[in-house]
Amino acid sequence: MAISFPDDREEVAIETADQPGFTAEQIGWRFAIGAVLIIGSYAAWPLIPVVLVADIPPGLKAGLSGLFGATPFISKLVAVALMGRPAYYFFRRTVFSRLRRSDGSIQ
């Protein structure tokens, strides 16, 4: 026996947030520095093995390797704060448009 519930809910379309379009000229130097921070922060990961083989106290090794491991995450927060909302929208729009062009599976 199938139980049928009354459908009292209305269908509501989900509205997407309109992101204003910003150009690279409007964003300026903040975008460049933010992009360099995001990309350059990954250079900290190869330093972890150097710290581990160094002749320093174990507590300092643990602290430095943890700091170098978290550097990409921390630098993304700093970069997004530095870039501001216009640069973040521009960066996100540019990256997603390139991903859509390179891989047809992303909708």
C-alpha positions as a printed NumPy array, in Angstrom:
array([[  0.   ,   0.   ,   0.   ],
       [  1.504,   3.334,  -1.091],
       [  1.145,   6.359,   1.161],
       [  0.687,   9.624,  -0.665],
       [  1.466,  12.881,   1.13 ],
       [ -0.225,  16.106,   0.071],
       [  2.122,  18.417,  -1.762],
       [  1.685,  21.741,   0.035],
       [  5.05 ,  23.145,  -0.943],
       [  5.506,  25.547,  -3.802],
       [  8.34 ,  25.055,  -6.204],
       [ 10.758,  27.915,  -5.919],
       [ 13.576,  28.491,  -8.352],
       [ 16.97 ,  29.024,  -6.816],
       [ 18.375,  32.345,  -7.865],
       [ 22.066,  32.596,  -8.499],
       [ 23.898,  35.539,  -7.08 ],
       [ 24.903,  37.994,  -9.758],
       [ 28.613,  38.573,  -9.663],
       [ 29.635,  41.889, -11.081],
       [ 32.157,  41.701, -13.883],
       [ 35.479,  43.335, -13.164],
       [ 38.386,  43.682, -15.541],
       [ 42.072,  43.303, -14.734],
       [ 42.588,  47.062, -15.117],
       [ 40.008,  47.779, -12.407],
       [ 41.628,  45.333, -10.009],
       [ 45.213,  46.509, -10.403],
       [ 48.206,  45.458,  -8.329],
       [ 46.161,  43.668,  -5.656],
       [ 45.264,  40.868,  -8.028],
       [ 48.886,  40.39 ,  -9.074],
       [ 50.162,  40.194,  -5.51 ],
       [ 47.328,  37.864,  -4.475],
       [ 48.011,  35.514,  -7.383],
       [ 51.736,  35.464,  -6.592],
       [ 50.95 ,  34.668,  -2.939],
       [ 48.633,  31.811,  -3.85 ],
       [ 51.003,  30.261,  -6.379],
       [ 54.233,  31.028,  -4.534],
       [ 53.072,  29.584,  -1.244],
       [ 53.418,  26.076,  -2.602],
       [ 57.199,  26.581,  -2.608],
       [ 57.087,  26.033,   1.162],
       [ 56.251,  22.323,   0.84 ],
       [ 59.638,  21.267,  -0.596],
       [ 61.262,  22.939,   2.419],
       [ 59.713,  20.409,   4.833],
       [ 62.265,  17.626,   4.083],
       [ 65.082,  20.181,   4.433],
       [ 63.817,  21.071,   7.91 ],
       [ 63.496,  17.419,   8.874],
       [ 67.133,  16.638,   7.979],
       [ 68.469,  19.819,   9.579],
       [ 70.376,  19.631,  12.849],
       [ 67.867,  21.535,  14.994],
       [ 65.877,  20.533,  18.103],
       [ 62.882,  18.234,  17.477],
       [ 60.375,  20.779,  18.799],
       [ 61.582,  23.388,  16.341],
       [ 61.495,  20.82 ,  13.516],
       [ 57.857,  20.03 ,  14.314],
       [ 56.901,  23.682,  14.466],
       [ 58.635,  24.639,  11.234],
       [ 57.347,  21.64 ,   9.292],
       [ 53.811,  22.365,  10.517],
       [ 54.14 ,  26.014,   9.536],
       [ 55.475,  25.123,   6.082],
       [ 52.691,  22.574,   5.655],
       [ 50.009,  25.142,   6.474],
       [ 51.568,  27.959,   4.458],
       [ 49.455,  27.434,   1.288],
       [ 46.214,  27.584,   3.283],
       [ 47.264,  30.607,   5.316],
       [ 48.513,  32.454,   2.247],
       [ 45.196,  31.878,   0.447],
       [ 43.373,  33.583,   3.295],
       [ 45.818,  36.487,   3.218],
       [ 45.656,  36.719,  -0.587],
       [ 41.854,  36.766,  -0.707],
       [ 41.785,  39.44 ,   2.005],
       [ 44.371,  41.49 ,   0.117],
       [ 42.743,  41.039,  -3.266],
       [ 39.295,  42.086,  -2.106],
       [ 35.945,  41.056,  -3.513],
       [ 36.389,  42.38 ,  -7.088],
       [ 39.692,  40.571,  -7.565],
       [ 38.332,  37.4  ,  -5.991],
       [ 35.355,  37.362,  -8.382],
       [ 37.655,  38.025, -11.341],
       [ 40.047,  35.254, -10.277],
       [ 37.24 ,  32.761,  -9.708],
       [ 35.524,  33.597, -12.996],
       [ 38.79 ,  33.265, -14.92 ],
       [ 39.787,  29.946, -13.34 ],
       [ 36.335,  28.398, -13.762],
       [ 36.065,  29.517, -17.378],
       [ 39.424,  27.896, -18.146],
       [ 38.386,  24.686, -16.396],
       [ 35.163,  24.563, -18.378],
       [ 37.048,  24.972, -21.643],
       [ 39.637,  22.318, -20.839],
       [ 37.272,  19.71 , -19.417],
       [ 33.772,  19.345, -20.807],
       [ 32.526,  17.429, -17.759],
       [ 32.217,  20.511, -15.518],
       [ 28.765,  22.003, -15.954]])
